[in-house]
């Protein structure tokens, strides 16, 4: 059995969903829906599927098992609600909703209707993050004690990347990219023990005509399992994106740019020889990861194979594992709760930047393309 699937929203991110669902052997892409009828028809012609400009009409005419929402975030809750009430599984582009309050409502609805719902947190399915997760689960470094991420090279608030709508955000284009490092920390370190455990600081290093509030962020929290989690995220011209995961018996160094993972599990201060092995282990970790990447790229180049494409494309990988979860009746690998906590941290970052009155609800009000 394959999952009859449809994509809602024909913006720039829709193509990765359309192509992934068309290629995945577990899914059968049948339709595209967009309020711009000409755009829906153009996508439908390209992928040889049905075109709809009316969401409810598509639900009535197509026998769907899975819907991917790639629409403006203000529409996510209402569209997801209609699909869930029809018993259709839903995957939603980040951010999952405009606010944590809306995300909590979505969680409750999915639980009440017993319908699988997930959020696109594709960076958690990149090769290096998957490998780090396997090593942690396998006990390579013992119980995790801390997760620290340095994420530089993010776009400046006034960069023109995703569209003019991003300039309406307090952090502009910089803010639009914040969910990625946030949900990586949540994945590897766990959820905060409580909402008030989240602390955030922001800085503004440049002057912008649009009056943005921040272009640099630090946040930290203690997780439910007493893991100390923190992140530094900076707008800059040079990308350096790394995660250090410290456990009771060693550490993992995850380089997101090169997609490599280094295991450091020796007492490097035991002797002069042991100290020299620090550099050896760093080099060997990079070489091993690079070779793994070369083999994966060669496999994709030489074979027309879904698994080869999936292993190198984090979106495709998430589509695949979630399709399997729906087939098997298993929990979704990215639950709505991960999206809810991502929003809670983003809301705390906004509070740190704007210092609004206590208790004021902060709306994200972004558009997903």
Helices and strands as residue ranges (DSSP letters): E 3-8, H 14-23, E 27-33, H 37-47, E 50-52, H 55-61, E 66-69, G 73-75, H 76-85, E 89-92, H 100-113, E 117-119, G 122-125, H 127-137, E 144-154, G 164-168, H 172-176, H 178-189, G 195-197, E 199-203, E 216-222, E 228-235, E 240-247, E 250-255, E 260-264, H 272-302, H 306-312, H 314-328, H 336-354
